[in-house]
Amino acid sequence: MTRKGSSRTRRRRAAATPEGGDPLAEGMALHRAGRLEAAERCYRRLRRRDAGYGEALRLRAVLAHQQRRPEDAIALLRRAAEQQPRNPVVHHTLAEILRAVGRDAEAVPAYRRARALDPQRHATGIDLADTLAAVGESDEALAVYRAVAEAAPGHDDAHERIAMLCHERGEPGAARAELERWRAAAGSAAATRRRLGAAYAAIGAYVEAAAIHRAQIAAAPGDAAACAALGGVLQSQGEFEESRRWFERALDIDPGLGWVYAALVADRGYRLPAEREAALGARVEAENTEPTAGMHMHFALGQLHDRRREHAQAFDHFRAGNRLHAAAAPFDPATFSDRVDRIIATCSPTFFAERAHLGDPSERPVFIVGMPRSGTSLVEQIIASHPQAHGAGELDDIRRMVRELPARLGTRRRYPECLADIDAAGAGALAERYLGALDARAPAAARVTDKMPFNMLWLGLIALLFPNARVIYCRRDALDNCLSCYFQIFSRGLRFAYDLTHLGHVYREHERLMAHWRQALPLTLHTVDYETLVAEGEAGIRRLIDCAGLPWDDRCLDFHRSEREVRTASVWQVRQPVYGSSVARWRAYAPWLGTLREALAR
């Protein structure tokens, strides 16, 4: 017994003081230094009886996650949770790793447990609500966000997320009301004021956004970020001349604001002074230029060389900018193709025939779909110039419904398979929700356009909800369309757009899907070819207005004079008359499009 006890004592001492130190502290130091294998050896020296054993398991899990071994990380964290069931940090780490690998539904209970154990840590509440929103539980997500906002009235994340989620749900009044509460509670910190202004702009409240940014600039004239933000708001409103002045002032203060160069150059009426372009060229090559800023700078330089028809230099910069973006946002072509396969398999003519009784008879919605940069903004601008129509822009409403469907229907089946679980009551409720959001945006309009291009993926749901809706499919030459995407920085998503092979793949897949919809979709679907619309002028515009089910109005010919706000990459183009310079643009870049041609030919 004595010998056994002595051996146990020796093992405890060895675990507690390997090589003269604490194994947990030593492992953490090695971990911070990036010596992962050595750190793991230290963590492994701790035994179940040691005080730091649970933390060692958690840190081993973090290490496994860093080494791209997610299943090992999750298994270690579940062991750590058994060892320390009342440690909120363990449950929070488990939730974070589950979410990082796309297992959001499993992350929810872990976040719940972490929050229950440490309700004062408001960041956990935000993480829980973010995850609830991601899995389609937007009602509960809002409740958690609001609980955080009530407990911490000045919590910027809570107010901002409430407003953005309400906006996405088609509740502009609720979004604006939340921003007013935030505005009343917000302090005078510059970062908070800029963030508040950006939130107002995100819901389309440009007057309030501009006022907040102007007030911040008045208080701090050297705030480059506020100057740039004001420039962005004015550009969205079509106030190009004033927006240029604020963008230039921002760059005078801080020439490292990469996105401002790209925003300025997107305004094709602007000419970047030679000295500023020279400074931009030097900065983009500097070793200390942050990758995201460098990405924007490369795109700006690409546009400048493109306008001067210096195509080799232009493509070099576009390629460099795209590579920087693609490295930070990988895209999986197989996942996209699988989604298209499943939509085609589910949404057959028979499927729709069996559900012809579902939905709302409203003709108000007009869905403009297609590849990005295929003319969707132009088509919406033309329709929105009609006095009986309203252009709502790229709405998230349908995409959010798709995300929420499994939870709302009480099924484990994902979209599109879960469409089979929608009954008349469910379809009616969803249609009423969407139409209510349109009423909030444009109560008097006979037609409201939703130009989210990738609503083409969700046309199966749209057909069940709105059997009398119109769908306008914008189509453009494949090479021109893909190249236009490649030359553009998008505000969100579209990870495929930064690689020519991925662009070609998605273009072909979108063609396959649209061919299926033409054959299977029980909706009025009109195809608008960009090249034809540009070439035909008034005749094409008249046909488009007829497609929308509207009587002719001469104001549609002056669509470019509309003062409506535009928030997409086409903010400048839609304020110009129809022009043909974008047709066959790809020919100037033919020597560099080999990989795109190959992808399109598959």
C-alpha positions in Angstrom: 0.0 0.0 0.0 2.8 2.4 1.0 4.7 1.7 -2.2 1.5 2.2 -4.3 0.8 5.4 -2.5 4.3 6.6 -3.0 4.0 5.9 -6.7 0.8 7.8 -7.0 2.4 10.7 -5.1 5.3 10.7 -7.5 2.9 10.7 -10.5 1.0 13.7 -9.0 4.2 15.6 -8.5 5.4 14.7 -12.0 2.1 16.0 -13.4 2.1 19.1 -11.3 5.7 20.2 -12.0 7.0 18.7 -15.2 10.5 20.0 -15.9 10.0 22.3 -12.9 6.8 24.0 -14.0 3.0 23.9 -14.1 1.9 21.9 -17.2 -1.2 24.0 -17.8 0.6 27.3 -17.6 3.5 25.9 -19.7 1.1 24.6 -22.3 -0.7 27.9 -22.5 2.5 29.7 -23.1 3.5 27.3 -25.8 0.0 27.5 -27.3 0.2 31.3 -27.5 3.6 31.0 -29.2 2.2 28.8 -31.9 4.0 25.6 -30.7 0.9 23.5 -30.9 2.4 20.0 -30.6 4.5 21.0 -27.6 1.5 22.6 -26.0 -0.6 19.5 -26.5 2.0 17.4 -24.8 1.8 19.7 -21.8 -2.0 19.6 -21.7 -1.9 15.8 -21.9 0.3 15.6 -18.8 -2.6 16.7 -16.6 -4.8 13.9 -15.2 -8.4 13.7 -14.2 -7.6 14.3 -10.5 -5.7 17.6 -11.3 -7.4 20.9 -10.7 -6.7 22.1 -14.3 -7.8 19.0 -16.1 -11.0 20.4 -17.4 -9.3 23.5 -18.7 -6.6 21.4 -20.3 -9.4 19.4 -22.1 -10.9 22.7 -23.3 -7.5 24.0 -24.6 -6.8 20.7 -26.3 -10.1 21.1 -28.1 -9.2 24.6 -29.2 -5.9 23.3 -30.4 -7.6 20.5 -32.3 -9.9 23.0 -33.9 -6.9 25.1 -35.0 -5.4 21.9 -36.5 -8.6 21.3 -38.5 -9.7 18.3 -36.4 -13.3 19.4 -35.6 -14.6 16.0 -34.4 -11.7 15.7 -32.0 -12.3 19.2 -30.7 -16.0 18.5 -30.1 -15.4 15.2 -28.4 -12.8 16.8 -26.1 -15.2 19.6 -25.2 -18.0 17.2 -24.4 -15.6 15.5 -22.0 -14.7 18.9 -20.5 -18.4 19.7 -20.0 -18.8 16.4 -18.1 -15.8 17.3 -16.0 -16.9 20.9 -15.4 -20.7 21.0 -16.0 -21.0 24.4 -14.4 -18.2 26.1 -16.3 -19.8 28.5 -18.8 -16.6 28.9 -20.7 -16.6 25.2 -21.6 -20.1 25.3 -22.9 -19.5 28.5 -24.8 -16.4 27.1 -26.5 -18.3 24.0 -27.5 -21.0 26.1 -29.0 -18.5 28.3 -30.9 -16.8 25.3 -32.5 -20.1 23.6 -33.4 -21.1 26.8 -35.1 -17.7 27.1 -36.8 -18.2 23.8 -38.5 -21.8 24.5 -39.6 -23.7 22.6 -36.8 -25.7 25.6 -35.7 -28.7 23.6 -34.4 -26.3 21.7 -32.0 -24.7 24.9 -30.9 -28.0 26.4 -29.6 -28.3 24.2 -26.4 -24.6 24.8 -25.6 -25.1 28.5 -25.9 -28.2 28.3 -23.7 -26.3 26.4 -21.0 -23.4 28.9 -21.1 -25.9 31.8 -20.8 -27.8 30.2 -17.9 -24.6 29.7 -16.0 -23.4 33.3 -16.6 -26.4 35.5 -17.4 -24.4 38.6 -16.9 -22.1 37.9 -19.8 -24.1 39.6 -22.5 -21.9 38.5 -25.3 -23.1 35.0 -24.8 -26.7 36.2 -25.2 -25.7 37.9 -28.5 -24.1 34.7 -29.7 -27.1 32.6 -28.7 -29.5 35.0 -30.5 -27.2 35.1 -33.6 -27.4 31.3 -33.8 -31.1 31.2 -33.2 -31.6 33.6 -36.1 -29.3 31.5 -38.3 -31.4 28.3 -37.7 -34.6 30.2 -38.4 -35.8 30.9 -34.8 -36.1 34.6 -35.4 -38.8 35.2 -32.9 -36.8 33.7 -30.1 -33.6 35.5 -31.4 -35.4 38.8 -31.1 -36.5 38.0 -27.6 -32.9 37.2 -26.5 -31.5 40.4 -28.2 -34.2 42.4 -26.5 -33.4 40.8 -23.1 -29.7 41.9 -23.6 -30.7 45.4 -24.6 -33.0 45.7 -21.5 -30.2 44.5 -19.2 -27.6 46.6 -20.9 -29.3 49.7 -22.5 -26.1 50.9 -24.1 -25.3 47.5 -25.7 -24.6 48.5 -29.3 -24.6 44.9 -30.6 -28.1 44.2 -29.2 -29.7 47.3 -30.6 -28.0 46.9 -34.0 -29.0 43.3 -34.4 -32.6 43.9 -33.3 -32.9 46.6 -36.0 -31.2 44.5 -38.7 -33.3 41.4 -37.9 -36.5 43.4 -37.9 -35.5 45.0 -41.3 -34.8 41.5 -42.7 -38.2 40.3 -41.5 -39.9 43.1 -43.4 -40.7 45.2 -40.3 -39.2 48.6 -41.2 -41.2 50.4 -38.5 -39.9 48.1 -35.8 -36.3 48.5 -37.2 -36.5 52.2 -37.2 -38.0 52.3 -33.6 -35.1 50.2 -32.3 -32.6 52.5 -33.9 -34.3 55.5 -32.2 -34.0 53.7 -28.9 -30.3 53.1 -29.6 -29.9 56.6 -30.7 -31.4 57.9 -27.4 -29.2 55.6 -25.3 -26.0 55.9 -27.3 -23.2 58.0 -25.9 -20.9 60.3 -27.8 -18.2 57.8 -28.7 -17.2 58.2 -32.3 -17.3 54.5 -33.0 -20.8 54.2 -31.7 -22.0 57.2 -33.7 -20.5 55.9 -36.9 -22.0 52.5 -36.3 -25.4 54.0 -35.6 -25.2 56.0 -38.8 -24.3 52.8 -40.8 -27.3 51.0 -39.3 -29.7 53.7 -40.4 -28.2 53.5 -43.9 -28.6 49.7 -43.9 -32.3 50.0 -43.4 -32.5 52.8 -46.1 -33.0 55.6 -43.7 -30.5 57.8 -45.5 -31.7 61.2 -44.1 -31.1 60.1 -40.5 -27.8 58.4 -41.5 -26.5 61.5 -43.1 -27.5 63.7 -40.2 -25.7 61.4 -37.7 -22.5 61.4 -39.8 -22.6 65.2 -40.3 -23.0 65.7 -36.5 -20.1 63.4 -35.9 -17.9 65.3 -38.4 -18.9 68.6 -36.8 -17.7 67.3 -33.4 -14.6 65.7 -34.9 -13.6 67.1 -38.3 -10.7 64.8 -38.5 -12.9 61.6 -38.4 -12.0 60.1 -41.7 -14.3 57.1 -41.3 -17.3 59.4 -40.7 -16.4 61.5 -43.8 -16.2 58.3 -45.8 -19.5 57.0 -44.4 -21.3 60.2 -45.3 -19.9 59.9 -48.8 -21.3 56.4 -49.1 -24.8 57.6 -48.0 -24.8 60.5 -50.5 -23.7 58.2 -53.3 -26.6 55.8 -52.5 -28.9 58.8 -52.9 -27.4 59.8 -56.2 -25.7 62.9 -54.8 -22.5 62.1 -56.6 -20.9 65.5 -56.6 -21.2 65.9 -52.8 -20.3 62.3 -52.2 -17.0 62.8 -54.1 -16.1 65.7 -51.9 -16.5 63.7 -48.7 -14.7 60.7 -50.1 -11.8 62.9 -51.1 -11.7 64.5 -47.6 -11.7 61.1 -46.0 -8.7 60.1 -48.1 -6.9 63.3 -47.4 -7.2 62.4 -43.7 -6.5 58.7 -44.0 -5.2 57.5 -47.4 -5.3 53.9 -46.2 -9.2 53.6 -46.5 -9.1 51.2 -49.3 -12.9 50.9 -49.8 -13.1 54.6 -50.4 -10.9 54.4 -53.6 -13.2 51.6 -54.9 -16.3 53.7 -54.1 -14.9 56.8 -55.8 -13.9 54.9 -58.9 -17.4 53.2 -59.1 -18.7 56.7 -59.8 -17.7 56.8 -63.5 -18.2 60.5 -63.6 -15.2 60.9 -61.3 -11.6 61.2 -62.4 -9.0 60.3 -59.8 -6.2 62.9 -59.8 -2.9 61.6 -61.0 -1.1 62.3 -57.8 -3.8 60.3 -55.8 -3.6 57.4 -58.3 0.2 57.4 -57.9 -0.1 57.3 -54.1 -2.7 54.5 -54.4 -0.4 52.5 -56.6 2.4 52.8 -54.1 0.2 52.0 -51.2 -1.3 48.8 -52.7 2.2 47.4 -53.0 3.3 48.3 -49.5 4.0 45.3 -47.2 2.0 46.8 -44.3 -1.2 47.3 -46.3 -4.0 45.3 -44.7 -5.4 42.6 -47.1 -9.0 43.9 -47.2 -7.8 47.4 -47.9 -5.4 46.1 -50.5 -8.2 44.1 -52.1 -10.3 47.3 -52.6 -7.3 49.2 -53.8 -6.6 46.6 -56.5 -10.2 46.7 -57.7 -10.0 50.5 -57.9 -6.8 50.4 -59.9 -8.3 47.7 -62.1 -11.3 50.0 -62.9 -9.0 52.9 -63.7 -6.8 50.9 -66.1 -10.0 49.4 -67.7 -11.3 52.9 -68.5 -8.0 53.8 -70.2 -8.2 50.5 -72.1 -5.0 49.3 -70.5 -6.4 45.8 -70.3 -3.3 43.9 -69.3 -2.7 46.1 -66.3 -6.4 46.2 -65.5 -6.7 42.4 -65.4 -3.5 42.1 -63.3 -5.1 44.3 -60.6 -8.5 42.6 -60.8 -6.9 39.2 -60.5 -4.9 40.3 -57.4 -8.0 41.8 -55.8 -10.0 38.7 -56.4 -7.4 36.4 -55.0 -7.3 38.4 -51.8 -11.0 38.2 -51.5 -11.3 34.5 -52.4 -8.6 33.6 -49.8 -10.8 35.0 -47.0 -14.1 33.6 -48.3 -13.8 30.0 -49.8 -16.5 28.6 -52.1 -17.6 25.0 -52.6 -18.9 24.3 -56.1 -20.1 20.9 -55.2 -22.4 22.2 -52.5 -24.0 24.7 -54.9 -24.5 21.9 -57.5 -26.1 19.7 -54.9 -28.6 22.4 -54.0 -29.6 22.8 -57.6 -29.9 19.0 -58.0 -32.2 18.8 -55.0 -34.4 21.7 -56.1 -34.9 20.1 -59.5 -35.7 16.7 -58.0 -38.2 18.2 -55.6 -39.9 20.9 -57.6 -41.5 19.0 -60.4 -44.6 19.9 -62.4 -46.5 17.2 -60.5 -45.3 18.7 -57.2 -46.8 22.1 -58.1 -50.0 20.6 -59.6 -50.7 18.9 -56.3 -50.4 22.2 -54.5 -52.2 24.5 -56.9 -54.7 25.4 -54.2 -52.0 27.0 -52.0 -51.0 30.7 -51.6 -52.4 34.2 -52.0 -53.8 35.5 -55.3 -52.0 38.8 -55.0 -50.3 40.1 -58.2 -48.3 42.8 -56.4 -44.9 40.9 -56.1 -42.6 41.0 -59.1 -39.5 38.9 -58.6 -36.5 39.9 -60.8 -34.0 37.1 -60.8 -30.8 36.0 -62.6 -27.1 36.1 -62.2 -25.7 39.2 -60.4 -24.7 41.9 -63.0 -27.1 40.5 -65.5 -29.2 43.7 -65.7 -31.5 43.1 -62.6 -30.8 46.7 -61.3 -31.6 48.2 -64.7 -34.8 46.2 -65.1 -35.9 47.2 -61.6 -35.1 50.9 -62.2 -37.2 50.9 -65.4 -40.2 49.3 -63.6 -39.8 51.5 -60.5 -40.0 54.6 -62.6 -43.7 53.7 -63.3 -45.9 55.7 -60.9 -47.8 52.6 -59.9 -44.7 50.6 -59.0 -42.1 50.6 -56.3 -38.6 49.2 -56.5 -37.8 47.6 -53.1 -34.3 46.5 -54.0 -32.7 43.2 -52.9 -35.0 42.0 -50.2 -33.9 39.2 -47.8 -37.5 38.2 -47.0 -37.7 35.1 -49.1 -34.3 33.9 -48.1 -35.1 34.3 -44.5 -38.3 32.4 -44.9 -36.4 29.6 -46.5 -34.0 29.5 -43.5 -36.9 29.5 -41.1 -39.0 26.9 -42.8 -37.8 23.7 -41.1 -38.3 25.3 -37.6 -41.6 26.8 -38.6 -42.9 23.6 -40.0 -41.5 21.4 -37.2 -39.5 19.2 -39.6 -35.9 18.1 -39.8 -36.0 18.3 -43.6 -34.1 21.1 -45.2 -35.1 23.2 -48.1 -36.4 22.2 -50.7 -37.6 18.9 -49.3 -39.5 20.7 -46.5 -41.7 22.4 -49.1 -43.7 19.2 -49.1 -44.7 20.0 -45.5 -46.4 23.3 -46.3 -50.2 23.3 -46.0 -52.7 25.9 -46.9 -52.6 27.6 -43.5 -48.8 27.7 -43.6 -48.7 29.1 -47.1 -51.3 31.7 -46.3 -49.4 32.9 -43.2 -46.1 33.1 -45.1 -47.7 35.0 -48.0 -49.4 37.4 -45.6 -46.1 38.1 -43.9 -44.4 38.9 -47.2 -47.2 41.1 -48.4 -47.3 42.8 -45.1 -43.7 43.7 -45.5 -44.4 45.1 -49.0 -47.3 47.2 -47.5 -44.9 48.6 -45.0 -42.5 49.6 -47.7 -44.9 50.8 -50.4 -48.6 50.7 -49.3 -50.0 52.3 -52.4 -48.0 50.5 -55.1 -49.8 48.1 -57.5 -46.5 46.3 -58.2 -43.5 46.0 -55.9 -40.2 44.6 -57.3 -37.9 42.3 -55.3 -34.6 42.1 -57.2 -32.7 39.7 -55.1 -31.0 37.8 -57.9 -30.7 34.5 -56.1 -34.4 34.3 -55.4 -34.1 32.0 -58.5 -33.1 29.3 -56.0 -36.3 29.9 -54.0 -38.8 30.1 -56.9 -40.3 26.8 -55.6 -41.4 28.5 -52.4 -42.5 31.7 -54.3 -44.7 29.6 -56.5 -46.5 28.1 -53.6 -47.0 31.4 -51.9 -47.9 33.6 -54.9 -49.4 31.7 -57.8 -50.1 35.0 -59.6 -46.7 36.6 -59.1 -44.6 37.6 -62.1 -41.0 36.5 -62.5 -38.6 38.4 -64.7 -35.5 36.5 -65.5 -32.5 38.6 -66.5 -30.1 36.9 -68.9 -26.8 38.2 -70.2 -24.0 36.9 -72.4 -22.1 34.4 -70.2 -18.6 35.9 -70.7 -19.8 39.4 -70.2 -21.8 38.5 -67.2 -19.1 36.5 -65.5 -16.4 39.1 -66.3 -18.6 41.9 -64.9 -19.0 39.9 -61.6 -15.2 39.4 -61.6 -14.6 43.1 -61.9 -17.0 43.9 -59.0 -16.7 43.9 -55.2 -20.1 42.8 -53.8 -21.3 44.1 -50.5 -22.0 40.6 -49.2 -22.0 36.9 -50.1 -21.4 35.7 -53.7 -18.2 33.9 -52.8 -18.1 32.3 -56.2 -17.7 35.7 -57.9 -14.0 36.0 -57.0 -12.7 33.0 -59.1 -13.2 32.6 -62.8 -13.6 28.8 -62.6 -16.3 29.2 -59.9 -18.0 31.9 -61.9 -18.3 29.7 -64.9 -19.5 26.8 -62.8 -22.3 28.8 -61.1 -23.3 30.4 -64.5 -23.9 27.0 -66.0 -25.7 25.7 -62.9 -27.9 28.8 -62.9 -28.8 28.1 -66.6 -29.6 24.5 -65.7 -31.9 25.6 -62.9 -33.6 28.3 -65.0 -34.2 25.7 -67.8 -36.0 23.6 -65.2 -38.1 26.5 -64.0 -39.2 27.2 -67.5 -40.5 23.7 -67.8 -41.9 23.2 -64.2 -42.8 26.5 -62.7 -46.5 27.4 -62.7 -45.8 31.1 -62.8 -45.6 33.8 -65.5 -41.9 33.9 -66.3 -40.5 36.4 -68.7 -37.0 36.3 -70.0 -35.2 39.7 -70.6 -31.9 39.5 -72.5 -29.7 42.4 -71.5 -28.3 42.8 -75.0 -31.8 43.0 -76.5 -33.0 45.5 -74.0 -30.0 47.7 -74.7 -30.4 47.4 -78.4 -34.2 48.0 -78.6 -34.5 51.1 -76.5 -38.1 52.2 -76.2 -39.5 49.0 -77.7 -37.7 46.9 -75.1 -38.8 49.2 -72.2 -42.4 49.0 -73.4 -42.3 45.2 -73.4 -40.8 45.2 -70.0 -43.6 47.3 -68.5 -46.1 45.0 -70.1 -44.4 42.0 -68.5 -44.9 43.7 -65.1 -48.6 43.9 -65.8 -48.6 47.7 -65.9 -50.2 50.2 -68.3 -47.7 52.3 -70.3 -46.4 55.5 -68.9 -44.0 57.8 -70.7 -42.0 58.4 -67.5 -40.6 55.0 -67.9 -38.4 56.2 -70.7 -36.7 58.6 -68.2 -36.0 55.9 -65.7 -32.5 57.2 -65.1 -33.9 60.4 -63.7 -35.6 58.6 -60.8 -34.5 59.9 -57.4 -35.1 56.6 -55.6 -32.2 55.3 -53.5 -30.1 52.5 -54.9 -28.0 50.3 -52.6 -26.4 47.9 -55.1 -23.2 47.8 -57.1 -25.1 49.5 -60.0 -25.7 52.7 -58.1 -24.1 54.8 -60.9 -25.2 52.8 -63.9 -29.0 52.9 -63.2 -28.9 56.7 -63.2 -27.7 56.8 -66.8 -29.7 56.3 -70.0 -29.4 52.8 -71.6 -25.9 52.4 -73.0 -24.2 49.6 -74.9 -20.6 49.9 -73.8 -21.0 46.8 -71.6 -22.0 44.6 -74.5 -19.2 42.3 -75.7 -16.8 43.9 -73.2 -15.2 40.5 -72.7 -13.5 40.7 -76.1 -10.8 43.1 -74.7 -10.0 40.5 -72.1 -10.1 37.4 -74.2 -6.4 36.5 -73.7 -7.0 36.0 -69.9 -10.3 34.2 -69.9 -9.1 30.6 -70.7 -10.2 29.2 -67.3 -13.6 30.9 -67.6 -14.1 29.5 -71.0 -13.2 26.0 -69.8 -15.6 26.2 -66.9 -18.4 27.4 -69.1 -17.8 24.6 -71.6 -18.2 21.8 -69.0 
